[in-house]
Amino acid sequence: MAFPLLLIIGTLLLGIALRSFNHPLLQKLGALGILATSFFIGYFLSGSVLIGLLFVASWFLLPWVEILTRLRRLRLEEDKNLRRKTPPSSEAFPQLDELTEEIEKEGFTQVDDLGWAWEEQIQFFRLFYHEQERTQAAICLIEQDGAAFYYLSLSSRGKNGEIWTTWNYPFFYSLQFAPQWKVSRVKTHLSFYQMNESHLEFLDSHAAGPDDLAELSPEAMAGGIQNDLRLQISHNLSTGLLRRNAEGEIRYSWRGMMFVWLQFLRDSVRL
């Protein structure tokens, strides 16, 4: 009995240790270590390889609990009206001032503080603009069910209607982006300077120079975000990931829930 227990503990600790590194290969090996721990627990408890494999499979089926209990009942808002919002306190968002200073060091000017609330979710945006690079930056704080996280984004709009966004959103995204909206997701540990460099490389990879980008009016930035969200909802309705019920409410379809699950699997492999 001592050997199985030591093997389980050793594999788990090795997996956790590997996950603590920033190197993607080591993180993936760490994830495999955690899956191996699950297999060993199932195998040593039952003596069956099949049960061990079922323990591993449970990690990939677990998201369906959230999908069926919360996502299935979720109503999405088609028009999110952003309004001026008081910044959260330093206790609620202690990184805000430091992130603001970091973004302003890269030549961005703070434009506005905005936000919106819907059901149990509250979002706060601090918007910035870089006139020479014709790029908008944002700090976004999301609060839901007593938990909170933030991410950073940079967006440039082409004169042809295309949108290029670089962000460090920490989770898989649960909707499809419209075809004209190109998104590059970077690691959360990158500094804003590194994110900005990555965004410039992203634009260069699409042959989008400054002359191809539209000038953004700081006063119209909130309206641009609202239009982007409206475009996204419309696109997902057209693809069938969302549906409008008899009451006019927008909800996830079964196809949309399957899409969310597949996004989770892809994200698990990527991480």
C-alpha positions in Angstrom: 0.0 0.0 0.0 2.9 2.3 0.7 4.2 2.2 -2.9 0.9 3.2 -4.6 0.5 6.1 -2.1 4.0 7.3 -2.7 3.6 7.1 -6.4 0.4 9.1 -6.3 1.9 11.8 -4.1 5.1 11.9 -6.1 3.3 12.2 -9.4 1.0 14.9 -8.1 3.8 17.0 -6.7 5.9 16.6 -9.9 2.9 17.8 -11.9 2.3 20.8 -9.7 6.0 21.7 -9.8 6.1 21.5 -13.6 2.9 23.7 -13.9 4.6 26.4 -11.9 7.1 27.1 -14.7 6.4 29.6 -17.5 7.8 27.3 -20.2 4.8 25.9 -22.2 6.4 22.4 -22.6 7.0 22.0 -18.9 3.4 23.2 -18.2 2.0 20.6 -20.6 4.1 17.9 -18.9 2.8 19.1 -15.6 -0.8 18.7 -16.8 0.0 15.2 -17.9 1.4 14.5 -14.5 -1.9 15.6 -12.9 -3.8 13.3 -15.3 -1.4 10.5 -14.5 -2.2 11.1 -10.8 -5.9 10.7 -11.5 -5.3 7.5 -13.4 -3.2 6.0 -10.6 -5.9 6.9 -8.0 -8.6 5.1 -10.1 -6.4 2.2 -10.9 -5.1 1.5 -7.4 -8.6 1.9 -5.8 -10.2 -0.6 -8.2 -7.4 -2.6 -9.8 -8.9 -1.8 -13.2 -7.2 0.1 -16.0 -10.7 1.1 -17.3 -11.6 2.8 -14.0 -8.2 4.6 -14.1 -9.0 5.9 -17.6 -12.5 6.9 -16.4 -10.9 9.0 -13.7 -8.8 10.7 -16.4 -11.8 11.3 -18.6 -13.7 12.9 -15.7 -11.4 16.0 -16.0 -12.7 16.5 -19.6 -16.3 15.8 -18.7 -16.3 18.1 -15.6 -17.1 21.3 -17.6 -20.5 19.9 -18.5 -21.6 20.4 -14.9 -21.0 24.2 -15.4 -22.5 24.1 -18.9 -25.7 22.4 -17.9 -26.2 24.2 -14.6 -25.2 27.8 -15.4 -24.5 28.3 -19.1 -27.7 26.7 -20.3 -29.7 29.2 -18.2 -27.6 32.2 -19.1 -29.2 35.1 -21.0 -27.0 37.3 -23.1 -27.5 41.0 -23.6 -27.6 42.1 -27.2 -26.9 45.8 -26.5 -24.5 46.5 -23.6 -24.8 50.2 -22.7 -21.4 51.2 -21.4 -21.7 54.1 -18.9 -19.1 56.1 -17.0 -18.1 54.3 -13.9 -16.3 55.1 -10.7 -13.0 53.0 -10.6 -13.0 50.2 -8.1 -11.3 50.7 -4.8 -7.7 49.8 -4.2 -8.9 46.9 -2.1 -11.1 45.5 -4.9 -8.5 46.1 -7.7 -5.1 46.8 -6.2 -3.3 46.5 -9.6 -5.2 49.2 -11.3 -2.9 52.2 -10.6 0.3 50.1 -11.4 -1.2 48.9 -14.7 -2.3 52.4 -15.6 1.2 53.7 -15.0 2.7 50.8 -17.1 0.4 51.6 -20.0 1.0 55.3 -19.9 4.7 54.7 -20.0 4.3 53.2 -23.5 2.8 56.5 -24.8 -0.9 55.7 -24.2 -3.2 58.4 -22.8 -6.0 57.5 -20.4 -9.4 58.3 -22.0 -12.2 57.1 -19.7 -13.5 54.7 -17.1 -16.6 52.8 -18.2 -18.6 49.8 -17.1 -21.8 47.8 -17.3 -23.6 45.3 -15.2 -25.8 42.3 -16.3 -27.3 39.7 -14.1 -24.5 38.6 -11.7 -21.6 40.0 -13.8 -20.0 43.4 -13.5 -17.4 44.7 -15.9 -15.1 47.8 -15.5 -13.1 49.2 -18.4 -10.3 51.8 -18.2 -9.6 52.9 -21.8 -6.4 54.4 -23.3 -5.4 55.6 -26.7 -2.1 55.9 -28.6 -2.5 58.5 -31.3 0.6 57.7 -33.3 0.0 53.9 -33.3 -3.8 54.4 -33.7 -4.3 51.7 -31.1 -6.7 51.5 -28.2 -5.7 49.8 -24.9 -8.0 48.6 -22.1 -7.8 47.3 -18.6 -10.9 45.1 -17.9 -12.0 43.9 -14.5 -14.7 41.2 -14.4 -16.6 40.4 -11.2 -19.0 37.4 -11.1 -20.3 35.2 -8.3 -18.0 36.7 -5.7 -14.8 36.1 -7.9 -12.9 38.6 -10.0 -10.2 38.6 -12.6 -8.7 41.1 -15.0 -7.1 41.2 -18.4 -5.5 43.7 -20.8 -6.2 44.2 -24.5 -4.9 46.3 -27.4 -7.1 46.9 -30.5 -6.5 48.5 -33.8 -9.2 49.1 -36.4 -8.6 48.9 -40.1 -10.1 51.4 -42.6 -11.6 48.3 -44.3 -13.6 47.4 -41.2 -11.2 44.7 -39.8 -10.3 44.6 -36.2 -7.0 43.3 -34.7 -7.0 42.6 -31.0 -4.1 41.3 -28.8 -5.1 40.3 -25.3 -4.1 38.1 -22.3 -7.7 36.9 -21.5 -6.9 34.1 -19.0 -9.6 31.6 -20.0 -11.0 30.0 -23.2 -13.5 32.3 -24.9 -17.0 31.0 -25.1 -18.1 32.7 -28.3 -16.9 32.8 -31.9 -15.3 36.0 -33.2 -16.7 37.5 -36.3 -14.6 36.8 -39.4 -13.3 40.4 -39.6 -12.2 40.3 -36.0 -8.7 38.8 -35.7 -7.5 37.9 -32.2 -4.1 37.1 -30.8 -4.0 35.6 -27.3 -0.8 36.0 -25.4 0.4 34.6 -22.0 -0.8 36.4 -18.9 2.7 36.8 -17.5 3.8 39.2 -20.3 4.3 42.8 -19.4 2.3 45.5 -21.2 5.4 46.5 -23.1 5.7 42.9 -24.4 2.1 42.8 -25.2 2.4 46.0 -27.2 5.4 44.6 -29.1 3.4 41.5 -29.8 0.5 43.5 -31.1 2.7 45.5 -33.5 4.1 42.1 -34.8 0.5 40.9 -35.1 -0.4 43.9 -37.2 2.7 43.5 -39.3 1.9 39.8 -39.9 -1.4 41.0 -41.5 0.3 43.7 -43.5 -1.6 46.4 -41.5 0.6 49.5 -41.3 -0.4 52.8 -39.7 -1.8 54.1 -43.0 -4.2 51.1 -43.1 -5.5 51.8 -39.6 -8.4 54.1 -38.8 -8.0 57.0 -36.5 -10.0 56.5 -33.3 -11.9 59.3 -31.6 -11.5 59.0 -27.8 -15.1 60.2 -27.5 -16.4 57.4 -29.8 -14.4 54.5 -28.2 -17.2 53.4 -26.0 -19.6 53.3 -28.9 -17.0 51.2 -30.8 -16.8 48.6 -28.0 -20.6 48.4 -28.0 -20.7 47.9 -31.7 -18.1 45.1 -31.5 -20.2 43.3 -28.9 -23.3 43.7 -31.0 -21.4 42.3 -34.0 -20.2 39.3 -32.0 -23.7 38.5 -30.8 -25.1 38.8 -34.3 -22.4 36.5 -35.7 -23.0 33.8 -33.1 -26.7 34.0 -33.8 -26.1 33.5 -37.5 -23.8 30.5 -36.9 -26.3 28.8 -34.5 -24.2 28.9 -31.4 -26.8 31.3 -29.9 -30.5 31.3 -30.4 -33.4 33.6 -29.7 -36.2 32.0 -27.8 -40.0 32.8 -28.0 -39.6 35.5 -25.4 -36.8 37.2 -27.5 -34.1 36.2 -25.0 -30.7 35.2 -26.4 -29.3 31.9 -25.0 -26.8 29.3 -25.9 -28.0 26.5 -28.2 -27.0 22.9 -27.8 -24.5 23.5 -30.6 -23.2 26.5 -28.7 -22.8 24.5 -25.5 -20.8 21.8 -27.5 -18.7 24.6 -28.9 -17.9 25.8 -25.3 -16.9 22.3 -24.3 -14.6 21.9 -27.3 -13.1 25.3 -26.5 -12.3 24.0 -23.1 -10.6 20.9 -24.6 -8.5 23.0 -27.0 -7.5 25.3 -24.2 -6.5 22.4 -22.1 -4.2 21.1 -24.8 -2.8 24.5 -25.5 -2.0 25.1 -21.9 
